[in-house]
Amino acid sequence: MNIGFLLFPRVTQLDLTGPAQILSRVPGAQVHLVWKTRDPVPTDVGFTINPTTVFADCPPLDVLCVPGGFGIEDLFGDADTLAFLRRQGESARYVTSVCNGSLVLGAAGLLDGYRSACHWIWLPFLTRFGAVPVAQRIVRDRNRISGGGVTAGIDFGLALAAELAGDDAARMIQLALEYDPQPPFDAGSPQGAGAELVARYREMVAPRLARVEAALAQTAGL
């Protein structure tokens, strides 16, 4: 069972490594980290991750997953990356994403008419690609499965593990990883965080939102 994650510059590493850790424990799974070259790829926290294969050599994937990150805007007009996603998405059993990686799937034309999750701040952008935004941690629509923002990738990974290997196998993986979240604050969603904290976060990320808007305007129709 070939499970492939798109690895790209300035990826949010937990979007990738969280579900990859879980899905690597699905019986028979082979996890591939795919990029254009085998050179180390910088993540959004500075350290690098090594690809395991390149676009041209990647086997047909049973599961295609696009994580999110600060580098998504560079992918909207990246013909090689979008072509790879379209090619793999045509035959993959599951086409999936974590966080704002769903916008990259959208840019590749793989979410038109599908319901999808995304990080809450990026959720409205999904309509640009004909997708239906859904504010949930995990969204399933036919063979599309998407996770919300960053840490939702762990929940997404367990849900996908259950799809691939059954509930009992997924529960065993959850136990092995001692995934029993008990956060010290109720600030992990706009509802829990409150209006003041949400407003401050929106102000902080406004320049990034503007860059994505500009990238989408430049690559419309690709």
Residue pairs with C-beta under 8 A, 6 or more apart in sequence:
1 26
1 28
1 29
1 30
1 62
1 63
1 164
2 30
2 32
2 59
2 60
2 61
2 62
2 63
3 20
3 23
3 26
3 29
3 30
3 31
3 32
3 61
3 62
3 63
3 65
4 31
4 32
4 33
4 34
4 58
4 61
4 63
4 64
4 65
4 88
5 16
5 19
5 20
5 31
5 32
5 33
5 34
5 65
5 66
5 67
6 34
6 35
6 64
6 65
6 66
6 67
6 81
6 84
6 85
6 101
6 104
7 16
7 33
7 34
7 35
7 41
7 49
7 51
8 35
8 41
8 69
8 71
8 74
8 75
8 81
9 41
9 42
9 71
9 74
10 42
10 43
10 44
10 69
10 70
10 71
10 74
11 41
11 43
11 44
11 49
11 67
11 68
11 69
11 71
12 43
12 44
12 67
12 68
12 69
12 70
12 99
12 150
13 43
13 44
13 45
13 47
13 49
14 150
14 151
14 153
15 67
15 68
15 69
15 98
15 99
15 101
15 150
15 153
16 33
16 49
16 67
16 98
16 153
17 49
18 98
18 150
18 151
18 153
18 154
18 157
19 65
19 67
19 98
19 147
19 153
19 154
19 156
19 157
19 160
20 31
20 33
20 157
21 157
21 177
22 154
22 157
22 158
22 160
22 161
22 173
22 177
23 29
23 31
23 63
23 157
23 160
23 161
23 164
24 31
25 161
25 173
25 176
26 161
26 164
26 165
26 169
26 173
27 165
27 169
29 164
31 52
32 52
32 53
32 58
32 59
32 61
33 49
33 50
33 51
33 52
33 53
34 51
34 52
34 53
34 54
34 55
34 58
34 84
35 41
35 51
35 54
35 55
36 54
36 55
36 80
36 81
37 51
37 54
38 50
38 51
38 53
38 54
39 51
40 48
40 49
40 50
41 48
41 49
41 50
41 51
42 48
43 49
43 69
44 69
44 70
44 71
53 59
55 80
55 81
55 84
58 84
58 88
60 88
60 91
60 92
61 88
61 91
61 92
62 92
62 93
62 94
63 92
63 93
63 94
63 96
63 160
63 164
64 85
64 88
64 89
64 92
64 94
64 95
64 96
65 96
65 97
65 98
65 101
66 85
66 96
66 97
66 98
66 101
66 102
66 104
66 105
67 97
67 98
67 99
67 101
67 153
68 97
68 98
68 99
68 100
68 101
68 102
68 103
68 104
68 119
68 122
68 149
68 150
69 99
69 100
69 101
70 208
72 100
72 101
72 103
72 104
72 212
73 211
73 212
73 214
73 215
73 216
74 215
75 81
75 82
75 104
75 107
76 103
76 104
76 107
76 215
76 216
76 218
76 219
76 222
77 215
77 218
77 219
77 222
79 222
81 104
81 108
82 107
82 108
82 109
82 222
85 104
85 105
85 108
85 110
86 108
86 109
86 110
89 95
89 105
89 108
89 110
92 143
93 143
94 143
94 144
94 145
94 160
94 163
95 105
95 110
95 143
95 144
95 145
96 144
96 145
96 146
96 147
96 156
96 160
97 104
97 105
97 116
97 117
97 118
97 146
97 147
98 146
98 147
98 150
98 152
98 153
98 156
99 118
99 119
99 122
99 147
99 148
99 149
99 150
99 152
99 153
100 118
100 119
100 122
100 125
100 149
102 111
102 116
102 117
102 118
102 126
102 131
102 146
103 118
103 122
103 125
103 126
103 129
103 212
105 111
105 116
105 144
106 112
106 116
106 125
106 126
106 128
106 129
106 130
106 131
107 129
107 219
107 222
109 129
110 144
111 126
111 129
111 130
111 131
111 144
112 129
112 130
112 131
113 130
113 131
113 132
114 131
114 132
114 141
114 142
114 144
115 131
115 132
115 134
115 139
115 141
115 144
116 126
116 131
116 132
116 133
116 134
116 139
116 141
116 144
116 146
117 123
117 134
117 135
117 136
117 137
117 138
117 139
117 146
117 147
117 148
117 152
118 125
118 126
118 133
118 146
118 148
118 149
119 148
119 149
119 150
120 135
120 148
120 149
120 189
120 190
121 149
121 201
121 202
121 205
121 209
122 212
123 133
123 135
124 133
125 212
125 216
126 132
126 133
127 133
128 216
135 148
136 148
137 147
137 148
137 152
137 155
137 156
138 145
138 146
138 147
138 148
138 152
138 155
138 156
138 159
139 145
139 146
140 159
145 156
145 159
145 160
145 163
146 156
147 153
147 155
147 156
147 157
151 181
151 188
154 179
158 170
158 173
158 174
158 179
159 170
161 169
161 170
161 173
162 169
162 170
186 192
186 193
187 193
187 194
187 197
190 198
193 201
